[in-house]
Amino acid sequence: MTIVIDAFGGDNAPKSVLPGAYKAKKETDVNIILTGNRKLLEECARENGVDLSVFEIADCPRQISFSDSPERVIDEGTGTSMGMGFRLLKDGTADAFLSAGNTGALFLGGAFYARRISGVTKAAIGTFVPTLKGQSFVLDSGANISCTPADFVNFAKIGTAFLSGFCNRKNPQVFLLNNGTEENKGTALYRQSFEELKKNISINFCGNREGSAIPVDGADIVVCDGFCGNIFLKTYEGAAKMLLKSIKDIYNTDALTKLSALPVRRHFGAFASSMSSSSVGAAPILGLRKPVFKAHGSSDEKAFENAIKTVVKYVQMNVPEKISEALG
């Protein structure tokens, strides 16, 4: 198996990419191709004590920043680290592509190079979030700002196929993210989408779910447009950071509270890990014929390590084919 990684995608790239990829390489023995400026990669590897010889390098001079137009991934092709990654995925050199770079460019490149599965109106980014009832899967979490009711049904079908094939959750429950549980809640788009989801017999639609209920009551699948989904996701991440810091501050109040933290230190560490986006590392762009993954823009080396492991599992389970079969 070969995974191509945009070595210059993300806030901390390539410094966080190299050690994360190196650790994942040792544990999974997957073949990894890094795309980007070879000289800069060599300098970074020397500075951080990473043996670059374990990787293949696809040399290209430029990178796509978060402020750049997404069209650069197509206009400049293999001249950018992201464009090179897509080219290697398209021609079959790589089995999957991972980047923490510009979301718009990654999504556009995915549609252009990897192509959508037949029957998919729009691909969507799917992201797991922790809840008291287990993991909930949110899509779209950032790719599509403008959606139609048909797109929401499409997201629900893709999510159902993904959870059934990737997580072995049969007949998962689908909820629509909304500002109330009543059928008439939300904008015209969300009210119309509710009706379309309700009458579709191929999905297990269970109604609206408020954002405040998801962390407590959970939901197998949460469907929404990419704008609301991304805001929900980032609010979730911020709230988790605030909660963890507040708990730490309480335990660090004085000598007695520090002493009381010792018995729960291990459990607190496990809890903190479960709340971190680094634990999964990357989210798939579902609905594409080939695996394309988006890592968080601020990913550290642990996030990249876990992202590669997630991608390996996804490829091994042949998820795109299972989604295609489910939609067919």
Stockholm file with secondary structure:
# STOCKHOLM 1.0

chainA/1-328         MTIVIDAFGGDNAPKSVLPGAYKAKKETDVNIILTGNRKLLEECARENGVDLSVFEIADCPRQISFSDSPERVIDEGTGTSMGMGFRLLKDGTADAFLSAGNTGALFLGGAFYARRISGVTKAAIGTFVPTLKGQSFVLDSGANISCTPADFVNFAKIGTAFLSGFCNRKNPQVFLLNNGTEENKGTALYRQSFEELKKNISINFCGNREGSAIPVDGADIVVCDGFCGNIFLKTYEGAAKMLLKSIKDIYNTDALTKLSALPVRRHFGAFASSMSSSSVGAAPILGLRKPVFKAHGSSDEKAFENAIKTVVKYVQMNVPEKISEALG
#=GR chainA/1-328 SS CEEEEETTCSTTTTTTHHHHHHHHHHHHCCEEEEEECHHHHHHHHHHHTCCGGGSEEEECSBCCCTTSCTTHHHHSGGGBHHHHHHHHHHTTSCSEEEECSCHHHHHHHIIIIICBCTTCSSCEECEEEEETTEEEEEECSSSCSSCCHHHHHHHHHHHHHHHHHHSCCCSCEEEEEESSSSTTCSCHHHHHHHHHHHHCTTSEEEEEEETTTHHHHCCSEEECCHHHHHHHHHHHHHHHHHHHHHHHHHHTSSHHHHHHHGGGHHHHHHHHHHHCGGGTCEEEEETBSSCEEEECTTCCHHHHHHHHHHHHHHHHTTHHHHHHHHHC
#=GC SS_cons         CEEEEETTCSTTTTTTHHHHHHHHHHHHCCEEEEEECHHHHHHHHHHHTCCGGGSEEEECSBCCCTTSCTTHHHHSGGGBHHHHHHHHHHTTSCSEEEECSCHHHHHHHIIIIICBCTTCSSCEECEEEEETTEEEEEECSSSCSSCCHHHHHHHHHHHHHHHHHHSCCCSCEEEEEESSSSTTCSCHHHHHHHHHHHHCTTSEEEEEEETTTHHHHCCSEEECCHHHHHHHHHHHHHHHHHHHHHHHHHHTSSHHHHHHHGGGHHHHHHHHHHHCGGGTCEEEEETBSSCEEEECTTCCHHHHHHHHHHHHHHHHTTHHHHHHHHHC
//
